[in-house]
Structure formats: structure tokens, C-alpha cells
Amino acid sequence: MASPEALSVEHQEQKAQEPNVPKTHVERSEKFSGQVQSITLPSSEQTLRTKIQQLLQAELGPWDLVVSVGSDGLLITFDKDDPTGATEASEHIVQKINSALDTSCESQLIDIREKEGALHQTILAEHGTTEPGAAWVPLENTPEQKPEEDVATDAEEEETPRPIEYETAYAPMWNIRNEVLMGFAVMPINRISGGSDIYGRDVLGASATDADLHALDAAMLQKQINVAEELLPMNFTSLLVSQIHFDTLSSSTSRKEILEIAQQIPPYMKGIMMAAIVDIPESTPASTLAQRISGLPNHFRAMTITIPNSEFPIAACASMGATSVSYRIPKGPITEAVLTEAKKIISEATSARLLTVFEEVSDIRLAIALKKLGAVFIIGDCLGDMQDAPQNMKKLTVAEVQNGPLAAV
């Protein structure tokens, strides 16, 4: 996407070529100040784009600039530096597009201006996304910078993670199709004597901050690298899977640190390293997720994306570099609705040439049912509790699980 700097230059050239500039028009400073609206359409069809462009011609002023971005995006630069007017115009444009399409587009309006010698941005309005509005944040003036790119706030940089007490455990991941242990999810865990263990991000507690989650993800990824380095000389063959939370990748500072840690993985260790992107909000656009995980798949043998439901665009995950999609089975009894959801996910993943991972499988009967539906990987205590240390791949039939020492109590 073109930077606001580049757009402002093009915008100035356009005005210079016009002989009848109104006298009331105020010339901009060298740095762009004003409002920019990004719009992502629900389809990349050319007929749809043409329809929307015709609609915008009737809605925008003569000096407002519209630029196509990718196959389904538009970028509007409002000529007048008027946050209130731009917000009203943005709301009206979104309403018009949604009404014309009988569906929803994704839109974000940002205000850009100079503060203390640097460009800053703030979000004025958002539609079709659950991401929170941002405070004033620095806007990097590089050609690669995208308007939707997150930039760390001063408060985020000053936030210090709390020291969290937890152990590391390994949740077995089985290839249920071939009934073979394939790997382990590397998990933080608090073991509760006489109660249910707490694992995953829940070890942080209810008062956890974004900095706490970021520190947890960074520590667990570094732990995975250290363990892999120790195990490889012993002919270790299983996969080690690190969970990376979507919220961590939503911060440019945190995302940069995760990438820097991943870049430490040497080529000879990559074969047993896997990443899992987890806790993605239901309404997250595929374009937003793609931007968050950009570059990560290059450093791992495989990457899985834990989708929130079967409505998530599974086919898009393949283009992001994922090799599989995961789905967490809801807590509660096995119902026809659970199997229907699983069947839909398996079907769409197969069409996209992706494997499937089903997590939180606590009943061996469900594991058998998922196998019959075509599932590939299973994670859950029905196939064995969390381990204190990982082990090599091995065969284990469902019958052995049902009747042996690993059978669910």
C-alpha cells in the first residue's frame, strides 16, 4: 500500500496541474496532514470494484483522491484537513457501500499530522473490525509502511511484564489417521495439587496485560529452541509446537521480537520446529491475520492457524503459509453440532490442501469419530496427559489407548 507521504506528493502534483484552483484552498505543508480512509471490499471481482468506484465519484469532492490497493482494497485521501467532516463522510461512504452490496466492507479512517517533528496517526473510525482504536502513535515514513500497520505506543514501550511463575509441559499431538505420536505442544502450566491444572495463557491470571502475554510467548518460543537444541543430538524426531497468540502479533514491537527470536532457529533445527497461531478473534479479516503473521512461516517446518470457527476463511490460511488449521473442541458433551462443525472444517481444509488439528479432545469416542471424518491430528488428554519431557514418535493404536495405562479415567 502506498504511504501517505507518497500520496501527498502525487496529490500536490495533481493540484499544480489544475489552472483554476479556488482561492480559498489552503496549501498543505511539506508533510501530509489530513485524513485517510482504507476500505477492504468483501470481494475482488472487477464488476464490484467498478460499481464502488462509480459510487465514490458521486460521494467524494473534486480534490479527494482514490487509489486502488491490491485486488480488493481502496485508499481515500480527503483533501480538506477536517477530522469532523472526514468522519462524517467516511460514515456515509461505508453506509452507501454496505447498502449497495447488501453486505459489509471493512473500513478504517485515520488522521495523520506532524507532532514534534514526526508524523503521527490516530484512528478516527472503524467498521467491520473488532480491533480497538489507537492513541496517537508515531507513523514511520518509509515506503514499506502500510497505513494499517501497528506501531507501538509510548505506554506499550513503558509497560513492564510481571514475573509469572509457571513450568513447561508437553501436550502430545497424535496423527490420528495413522495412530502415531507426531509431536508436542510446548505449554506453560501451573500444576494444582488436588485440582485441575492451569495451562496456556491462563497461567497469567485475570489481570494479565499485553506485555505479560508477549513475554510469555517470547519465553516459550525461546524455550522451544533451547529444548530442540538439546534433543537433536539424541536423534529426536518429534515436532515441537510453540503457541504464539494473535494479541502478541498485534503489536509491532512484540511482533518484531517474536520474529527476531524465530530468526535464531538454525536450518538444521527447522525440521522439528512448528508454530501455532492461537486465540484469533472471530471477526478478524484474513488480510489482517496475513499481515500479523507475515514472515513467520519462513522460520518453521510447519505452521498451524487455530481458527475460531468454520466460518473463518480457511482457504486463505494456505496462502499465508500455513500447512494446517486447528480447531478447539468446545467444552461440554459431544453433540451433532460439534461433529457438523468438524466435518465442515475438514472438508474446506482438504479442498485447500491443508491438514487439520483438533485440540481439547477429551473423549476417545470423539477422537474415533474425527478420524472417520478425515481428521489428521489430535491433541487432548484422551490420548495421554501432558508430559514433563517430550519423547520420540511412536505407534500407539486407539485400542491401546482405550485399554491401556493411558486410557482416560
C-alpha positions as CSV (number, residue, x, y, z in Angstrom):
1,M,0.0,0.0,0.0
2,A,1.4,3.5,-0.8
3,S,2.5,5.6,2.1
4,P,0.6,8.8,3.0
5,E,3.9,10.6,2.1
6,A,3.8,9.3,-1.5
7,L,0.1,10.1,-1.8
8,S,0.7,13.7,-0.7
9,V,3.3,14.2,-3.4
10,E,1.0,12.8,-6.1
11,H,-1.8,14.9,-4.6
12,Q,0.3,18.1,-4.8
13,E,1.3,17.4,-8.4
14,Q,-2.3,16.9,-9.3
15,K,-3.3,20.3,-7.9
16,A,-0.3,22.0,-9.6
17,Q,-1.6,20.9,-12.9
18,E,-5.0,22.4,-12.4
19,P,-5.2,26.0,-13.6
20,N,-8.4,27.0,-11.7
21,V,-7.5,26.3,-8.1
22,P,-10.1,28.0,-5.8
23,K,-8.6,31.0,-3.9
24,T,-10.0,29.6,-0.7
25,H,-7.9,26.4,-1.0
26,V,-5.2,26.2,1.6
27,E,-1.9,24.7,0.5
28,R,-0.5,21.8,2.6
29,S,2.8,21.8,4.4
30,E,5.6,19.6,3.1
31,K,4.5,16.8,5.4
32,F,1.0,15.4,4.8
33,S,-1.7,16.3,7.3
34,G,-5.2,15.1,6.9
35,Q,-7.4,12.1,6.9
36,V,-7.0,8.8,5.0
37,Q,-9.7,6.0,4.8
38,S,-8.8,2.4,3.9
39,I,-11.6,0.2,2.6
40,T,-11.4,-3.6,2.1
41,L,-14.2,-4.9,-0.1
42,P,-15.8,-8.3,0.5
43,S,-14.9,-9.5,-3.0
44,S,-12.1,-8.8,-5.5
45,E,-14.5,-9.1,-8.6
46,Q,-13.9,-6.4,-11.1
47,T,-17.6,-5.7,-11.5
48,L,-17.8,-5.0,-7.8
49,R,-14.8,-2.7,-7.9
50,T,-16.2,-0.7,-10.8
51,K,-19.6,-0.4,-9.1
52,I,-17.9,1.0,-5.9
53,Q,-15.7,3.4,-7.9
54,Q,-18.8,4.8,-9.6
55,L,-20.5,5.2,-6.3
56,L,-17.4,7.1,-4.8
57,Q,-17.4,9.5,-7.7
58,A,-20.7,10.8,-6.6
59,E,-19.8,10.9,-2.9
60,L,-16.3,12.5,-2.9
61,G,-15.2,16.0,-3.5
62,P,-13.2,17.1,-6.6
63,W,-9.9,17.2,-4.8
64,D,-10.4,13.9,-2.8
65,L,-8.0,11.2,-4.1
66,V,-9.0,7.5,-4.5
67,V,-6.3,4.8,-5.1
68,S,-6.8,1.1,-5.7
69,V,-4.8,-1.2,-3.3
70,G,-4.4,-4.8,-4.2
71,S,-7.3,-6.7,-5.6
72,D,-9.9,-5.7,-3.0
73,G,-8.8,-2.5,-1.4
74,L,-9.3,1.2,-1.8
75,L,-7.5,4.1,-0.2
76,I,-9.1,7.6,0.0
77,T,-7.2,10.7,0.8
78,F,-9.5,13.6,1.8
79,D,-8.4,17.0,0.5
80,K,-9.6,19.1,3.4
81,D,-7.9,18.7,6.7
82,D,-11.1,18.4,8.6
83,P,-11.4,15.4,11.1
84,T,-15.1,16.0,11.8
85,G,-16.0,16.4,8.1
86,A,-13.9,13.4,7.1
87,T,-15.5,11.2,9.9
88,E,-19.0,12.1,8.6
89,A,-18.0,11.5,5.0
90,S,-16.4,8.2,6.0
91,E,-19.6,7.0,7.8
92,H,-21.7,8.0,4.8
93,I,-19.4,6.2,2.4
94,V,-19.4,3.0,4.4
95,Q,-23.2,3.1,4.7
96,K,-23.5,3.6,0.9
97,I,-21.2,0.7,0.1
98,N,-22.9,-1.7,2.6
99,S,-26.3,-0.7,1.2
100,A,-25.2,-1.1,-2.4
101,L,-23.6,-4.5,-1.7
102,D,-26.1,-5.8,0.8
103,T,-23.1,-6.9,2.9
104,S,-20.3,-5.3,4.9
105,C,-17.0,-3.9,3.9
106,E,-14.0,-3.3,6.3
107,S,-13.0,0.3,6.8
108,Q,-10.7,2.4,8.9
109,L,-10.3,6.2,9.0
110,I,-7.0,7.6,10.3
111,D,-5.9,11.1,11.0
112,I,-2.3,11.9,10.1
113,R,-0.3,15.0,11.2
114,E,3.0,16.3,12.4
115,K,3.8,16.3,16.1
116,E,7.3,17.1,17.5
117,G,9.0,16.7,14.1
118,A,7.4,13.4,13.2
119,L,4.2,12.2,11.6
120,H,1.6,10.6,13.9
121,Q,-1.6,8.8,13.3
122,T,-4.8,8.2,15.3
123,I,-7.8,6.1,14.4
124,L,-11.0,8.2,14.0
125,A,-13.4,5.4,12.9
126,E,-13.5,1.7,12.2
127,H,-16.1,-0.6,10.6
128,G,-16.2,-4.3,10.2
129,T,-13.3,-5.0,12.7
130,T,-13.1,-5.5,16.4
131,E,-9.7,-4.0,16.8
132,P,-9.6,-1.2,19.4
133,G,-8.9,2.4,18.3
134,A,-5.3,3.6,18.8
135,A,-3.9,6.6,20.7
136,W,-1.6,9.0,19.0
137,V,1.4,6.9,17.8
138,P,4.4,7.5,15.6
139,L,3.9,6.9,11.9
140,E,7.2,5.7,10.2
141,N,7.9,7.5,7.0
142,T,9.2,4.5,4.9
143,P,7.9,3.4,1.5
144,E,7.1,-0.1,3.0
145,Q,4.9,1.3,5.8
146,K,1.3,0.4,5.5
147,P,-1.5,2.7,7.0
148,E,-2.9,-0.3,8.9
149,E,0.5,-1.3,10.3
150,D,0.5,-1.2,14.1
151,V,3.1,1.0,15.8
152,A,4.0,0.7,19.4
153,T,2.6,3.4,21.7
154,D,4.8,5.0,24.4
155,A,2.6,3.4,27.0
156,E,3.3,0.0,25.5
157,E,7.0,0.6,25.5
158,E,7.0,1.6,29.1
159,E,4.8,-1.3,30.2
160,T,6.9,-3.9,32.2
161,P,5.7,-7.5,32.3
162,R,5.1,-9.1,35.7
163,P,7.2,-12.1,36.7
164,I,5.0,-15.1,36.2
165,E,5.6,-18.5,37.9
166,Y,5.0,-21.5,35.6
167,E,6.5,-24.8,34.5
168,T,6.9,-26.1,31.0
169,A,4.8,-29.1,29.9
170,Y,4.4,-31.0,26.6
171,A,0.9,-31.9,25.3
172,P,1.1,-34.9,23.0
173,M,-0.1,-34.4,19.4
174,W,-1.1,-37.6,17.6
175,N,-1.5,-38.3,13.9
176,I,-4.9,-40.0,14.4
177,R,-5.1,-41.1,10.8
178,N,-2.0,-43.3,11.2
179,E,-2.2,-43.6,15.0
180,V,1.4,-42.2,15.5
181,L,2.7,-39.8,18.1
182,M,3.9,-36.8,15.9
183,G,4.9,-34.1,18.3
184,F,4.2,-32.0,21.4
185,A,2.7,-28.6,22.0
186,V,5.1,-26.7,24.3
187,M,2.9,-25.3,27.0
188,P,3.2,-23.2,30.2
189,I,1.5,-24.9,33.1
190,N,0.7,-24.4,36.8
191,R,0.1,-27.8,38.4
192,I,-2.6,-27.7,41.0
193,S,-2.4,-30.3,43.7
194,G,-5.8,-32.0,44.1
195,G,-7.3,-29.8,41.3
196,S,-7.3,-29.1,37.6
197,D,-4.0,-27.9,36.2
198,I,-3.9,-24.4,34.6
199,Y,-2.1,-24.1,31.3
200,G,-1.7,-21.8,28.3
201,R,-2.3,-18.1,28.7
202,D,-4.5,-18.8,31.8
203,V,-1.2,-19.1,33.8
204,L,-1.0,-15.3,33.6
205,G,-4.2,-14.8,35.6
206,A,-7.2,-12.5,35.0
207,S,-5.1,-9.3,35.4
208,A,-2.6,-10.2,32.7
209,T,-1.5,-7.3,30.4
210,D,-0.4,-7.4,26.8
211,A,3.2,-7.1,28.0
212,D,2.7,-10.3,30.1
213,L,1.3,-12.2,27.2
214,H,4.1,-11.0,24.9
215,A,6.7,-12.0,27.5
216,L,5.1,-15.5,27.9
217,D,5.1,-16.1,24.1
218,A,8.7,-14.9,23.7
219,A,9.9,-17.1,26.7
220,M,8.1,-20.2,25.4
221,L,9.4,-19.8,21.9
222,Q,13.0,-19.4,23.2
223,K,12.3,-22.5,25.4
224,Q,11.3,-24.5,22.4
225,I,14.5,-23.5,20.6
226,N,16.7,-24.5,23.6
227,V,15.0,-27.8,24.1
228,A,15.3,-28.7,20.4
229,E,19.0,-27.9,20.5
230,E,19.4,-30.3,23.4
231,L,17.3,-33.1,21.9
232,L,18.7,-33.1,18.3
233,P,22.0,-34.9,19.2
234,M,19.9,-37.7,20.7
235,N,18.2,-38.3,17.3
236,F,14.9,-36.6,18.4
237,T,12.3,-36.9,15.7
238,S,9.1,-35.4,17.0
239,L,7.8,-31.9,16.3
240,L,7.8,-29.2,19.0
241,V,5.0,-26.7,18.6
242,S,5.1,-23.2,20.1
243,Q,1.9,-21.3,20.6
244,I,2.0,-17.6,19.5
245,H,-1.0,-15.5,20.4
246,F,-2.7,-13.2,18.0
247,D,-2.7,-10.4,20.6
248,T,1.1,-10.6,20.7
249,L,1.4,-10.2,17.0
250,S,-1.0,-7.3,17.0
251,S,1.8,-5.1,18.4
252,S,4.6,-4.1,16.0
253,T,7.1,-4.1,18.9
254,S,6.1,-7.6,20.1
255,R,5.8,-9.0,16.6
256,K,9.4,-7.8,15.8
257,E,10.8,-9.5,18.9
258,I,9.0,-12.8,18.1
259,L,10.4,-12.6,14.5
260,E,13.9,-11.9,15.9
261,I,13.7,-15.0,18.2
262,A,12.4,-17.1,15.3
263,Q,15.3,-16.0,13.1
264,Q,17.7,-17.6,15.7
265,I,16.5,-21.1,14.6
266,P,19.3,-22.6,12.6
267,P,18.5,-24.6,9.4
268,Y,19.4,-27.9,10.9
269,M,16.8,-27.4,13.7
270,K,14.0,-26.2,11.5
271,G,12.8,-29.7,10.7
272,I,11.3,-30.2,14.2
273,M,10.0,-26.7,14.8
274,M,6.4,-25.7,14.4
275,A,4.4,-22.6,15.3
276,A,0.7,-22.4,16.2
277,I,-1.1,-19.0,15.9
278,V,-3.9,-19.1,18.6
279,D,-6.7,-17.0,20.0
280,I,-7.7,-15.2,16.8
281,P,-10.9,-13.1,17.3
282,E,-13.9,-14.3,15.4
283,S,-14.3,-11.2,13.3
284,T,-10.6,-10.9,12.3
285,P,-10.3,-10.2,8.5
286,A,-8.0,-12.6,6.7
287,S,-6.0,-9.6,5.4
288,T,-5.3,-8.5,9.0
289,L,-4.1,-12.0,10.0
290,A,-1.9,-12.3,7.0
291,Q,-0.2,-9.0,7.9
292,R,0.3,-10.1,11.5
293,I,2.0,-13.4,10.7
294,S,4.0,-12.2,7.7
295,G,7.5,-13.7,7.7
296,L,6.8,-16.2,10.5
297,P,6.3,-19.4,8.3
298,N,9.7,-19.0,6.8
299,H,11.4,-20.0,10.1
300,F,9.5,-23.1,10.9
301,R,8.9,-26.5,9.3
302,A,5.2,-26.0,9.6
303,M,2.6,-23.5,10.9
304,T,-0.9,-24.1,12.0
305,I,-3.6,-21.5,12.4
306,T,-6.2,-22.1,15.2
307,I,-9.4,-20.8,13.6
308,P,-12.2,-19.5,15.8
309,N,-15.0,-21.4,13.8
310,S,-15.8,-23.0,10.5
311,E,-16.8,-19.6,9.0
312,F,-13.2,-18.4,9.1
313,P,-11.8,-18.2,5.5
314,I,-9.8,-21.5,5.7
315,A,-8.6,-21.3,2.1
316,A,-6.9,-18.0,2.9
317,C,-4.8,-19.7,5.5
318,A,-2.9,-21.7,2.8
319,S,-1.9,-18.5,1.0
320,M,-0.5,-17.2,4.3
321,G,2.0,-20.1,4.5
322,A,0.0,-22.3,6.9
323,T,0.3,-26.1,6.5
324,S,-2.7,-26.9,8.7
325,V,-5.7,-25.3,10.5
326,S,-6.6,-26.1,14.1
327,Y,-9.9,-26.0,15.9
328,R,-10.5,-26.2,19.6
329,I,-13.4,-28.5,20.5
330,P,-15.9,-26.6,22.8
331,K,-16.2,-27.9,26.3
332,G,-19.3,-29.9,27.0
333,P,-21.0,-33.1,25.7
334,I,-20.4,-34.4,22.2
335,T,-23.3,-33.2,20.0
336,E,-24.2,-33.4,16.4
337,A,-23.4,-29.7,16.1
338,V,-19.8,-30.4,17.1
339,L,-19.4,-33.1,14.5
340,T,-21.1,-31.0,11.8
341,E,-18.6,-28.1,12.6
342,A,-15.7,-30.5,12.4
343,K,-16.9,-32.1,9.2
344,K,-17.2,-28.6,7.5
345,I,-13.7,-27.7,8.7
346,I,-12.2,-30.9,7.4
347,S,-13.9,-30.6,4.0
348,E,-12.7,-27.0,3.5
349,A,-9.2,-27.7,4.7
350,T,-9.0,-30.7,2.4
351,S,-10.1,-28.6,-0.6
352,A,-7.3,-26.0,0.4
353,R,-4.8,-28.8,0.7
354,L,-4.4,-28.2,4.4
355,L,-4.1,-30.7,7.2
356,T,-6.4,-30.5,10.3
357,V,-5.6,-30.4,14.0
358,F,-8.4,-30.8,16.6
359,E,-7.5,-29.6,20.1
360,E,-9.1,-30.2,23.5
361,V,-10.3,-33.7,22.5
362,S,-11.1,-35.2,25.9
363,D,-13.2,-38.2,24.8
364,I,-11.7,-41.2,22.9
365,R,-15.1,-41.7,21.1
366,L,-14.8,-38.2,19.7
367,A,-11.2,-39.0,18.5
368,I,-12.5,-42.0,16.7
369,A,-15.4,-40.1,15.1
370,L,-12.9,-37.3,14.0
371,K,-10.7,-40.0,12.4
372,K,-13.6,-41.4,10.5
373,L,-14.4,-37.8,9.2
374,G,-10.9,-37.4,7.9
375,A,-9.1,-35.5,10.7
376,V,-5.3,-35.8,10.8
377,F,-4.0,-34.6,14.1
378,I,-5.5,-34.8,17.6
379,I,-4.4,-33.0,20.9
380,G,-6.2,-33.9,24.1
381,D,-6.0,-35.8,27.3
382,C,-8.0,-38.8,25.9
383,L,-4.7,-39.8,24.2
384,G,-2.4,-39.1,27.2
385,D,-1.8,-36.4,29.8
386,M,0.8,-33.6,29.5
387,Q,4.3,-34.8,29.8
388,D,7.2,-33.3,31.7
389,A,9.6,-34.0,28.8
390,P,9.0,-34.8,25.1
391,Q,9.7,-38.2,23.6
392,N,10.3,-39.6,20.1
393,M,7.5,-40.6,17.8
394,K,5.9,-44.0,18.3
395,K,3.0,-46.1,17.2
396,L,0.0,-46.3,19.5
397,T,-3.3,-47.7,18.4
398,V,-6.7,-46.4,19.6
399,A,-7.4,-49.8,21.1
400,E,-4.2,-49.4,23.2
401,V,-5.4,-46.0,24.4
402,Q,-8.8,-47.4,25.3
403,N,-7.5,-50.4,27.2
404,G,-4.0,-49.4,28.4
405,P,-2.5,-47.2,31.1
406,L,-3.1,-44.0,29.0
407,A,-6.8,-44.6,28.9
408,A,-8.9,-41.6,30.1
409,V,-10.2,-42.1,33.6
